[in-house]
Amino acid sequence: MKFFISLILTVLLSFAICLFLPWWSIAIAAFMVAALIPQKPGKAFATAFFALLLLWGGLSFWISYHNDHILAHKVSQLILKMDNPILLIAATALVGALVAGFAAMAGSYLRKTKS
């Protein structure tokens, strides 16, 4: 149950914070959720990882889909050296997921050291 509550809170808080702050604020959101809801560090990492994988993967696909992947085609040629917008979306989701996962793990370890 804590897994799903943490997952939903991380998604909602990350989305809300990213409306006003830079992209890396997802780390702040994941850290706060992991520090407030007690979980083992591995489980906290997995929760935040999947939360941001879903959030950033879904948002980047939704944005790219609604402009017919025009920008994603061009950026994937620049960054990945191939025309594959889906791989670019997956890379975007993976970067966000790793940042949030490690921030949540740090929050979980902080909670462990306090108690």
C-alpha positions as CSV (number, residue, x, y, z in Angstrom):
1,M,0.0,0.0,0.0
2,K,2.9,2.4,0.8
3,F,4.3,1.7,-2.7
4,F,1.2,2.9,-4.4
5,I,0.7,5.9,-2.1
6,S,4.3,6.9,-2.6
7,L,4.1,6.4,-6.4
8,I,1.0,8.6,-6.7
9,L,2.4,11.3,-4.4
10,T,5.6,11.3,-6.3
11,V,3.9,11.7,-9.6
12,L,1.5,14.4,-8.4
13,L,4.2,16.4,-6.5
14,S,6.7,16.1,-9.3
15,F,4.2,17.3,-11.9
16,A,3.1,20.2,-9.7
17,I,6.6,21.3,-8.8
18,C,7.8,21.1,-12.4
19,L,5.1,23.6,-13.4
20,F,7.1,26.3,-11.5
21,L,10.6,25.0,-11.0
22,P,13.3,23.5,-13.3
23,W,13.3,19.9,-14.4
24,W,15.6,18.8,-11.6
25,S,13.0,19.7,-9.0
26,I,11.7,16.1,-9.5
27,A,14.6,15.2,-7.2
28,I,13.2,17.4,-4.5
29,A,9.7,15.9,-4.8
30,A,11.0,12.3,-4.8
31,F,13.3,13.1,-1.8
32,M,10.4,14.6,0.2
33,V,8.1,11.7,-0.5
34,A,10.7,9.2,0.5
35,A,11.6,11.1,3.6
36,L,8.0,11.3,4.7
37,I,6.8,7.8,3.9
38,P,9.0,5.1,5.5
39,Q,10.2,2.5,3.1
40,K,13.4,0.6,2.6
41,P,15.9,2.3,0.3
42,G,15.5,-0.2,-2.5
43,K,11.8,0.1,-2.4
44,A,11.9,3.9,-2.3
45,F,14.2,3.9,-5.3
46,A,11.8,1.6,-7.2
47,T,8.8,3.7,-6.3
48,A,10.3,6.9,-7.5
49,F,11.9,5.3,-10.5
50,F,8.6,3.9,-11.8
51,A,6.7,7.1,-10.9
52,L,8.9,9.3,-13.0
53,L,9.3,6.7,-15.7
54,L,5.5,6.8,-16.1
55,L,5.3,10.6,-15.7
56,W,8.1,11.7,-18.0
57,G,7.5,8.9,-20.5
58,G,3.8,9.6,-20.7
59,L,4.2,13.4,-20.9
60,S,6.9,13.3,-23.4
61,F,5.0,10.9,-25.6
62,W,1.8,12.9,-25.3
63,I,3.6,16.2,-26.2
64,S,5.5,14.5,-29.1
65,Y,2.4,12.7,-30.4
66,H,0.4,16.0,-30.6
67,N,2.9,17.6,-32.8
68,D,3.4,14.5,-35.0
69,H,6.8,13.8,-33.5
70,I,8.3,16.7,-35.6
71,L,10.7,17.9,-32.9
72,A,11.4,14.5,-31.6
73,H,12.6,13.4,-35.1
74,K,15.0,16.3,-35.3
75,V,16.3,16.0,-31.8
76,S,16.8,12.3,-32.0
77,Q,18.9,12.8,-35.1
78,L,21.1,15.3,-33.2
79,I,21.5,13.4,-30.0
80,L,21.1,9.8,-30.9
81,K,22.4,10.1,-34.5
82,M,19.4,8.1,-35.7
83,D,15.8,9.0,-36.5
84,N,14.0,7.3,-33.7
85,P,11.7,9.5,-31.6
86,I,10.4,6.6,-29.4
87,L,14.0,5.9,-28.3
88,L,14.4,9.6,-27.5
89,I,11.2,9.4,-25.4
90,A,12.5,6.3,-23.6
91,A,15.9,8.0,-22.9
92,T,14.0,11.1,-21.5
93,A,11.9,8.9,-19.2
94,L,15.0,6.9,-18.1
95,V,16.9,10.1,-17.2
96,G,14.0,11.4,-15.1
97,A,13.5,8.0,-13.5
98,L,17.1,7.7,-12.4
99,V,17.3,11.2,-11.0
100,A,14.1,10.6,-9.0
101,G,15.1,7.1,-7.9
102,F,18.5,8.2,-6.5
103,A,16.9,11.2,-4.8
104,A,14.3,8.9,-3.2
105,M,17.0,6.6,-2.0
106,A,18.8,9.5,-0.4
107,G,15.6,10.5,1.3
108,S,15.0,7.0,2.6
109,Y,18.6,6.8,4.0
110,L,18.1,10.2,5.6
111,R,15.0,8.8,7.4
112,K,16.9,5.7,8.5
113,T,19.7,7.8,10.0
114,K,17.2,10.0,12.0
115,S,15.5,7.1,13.7
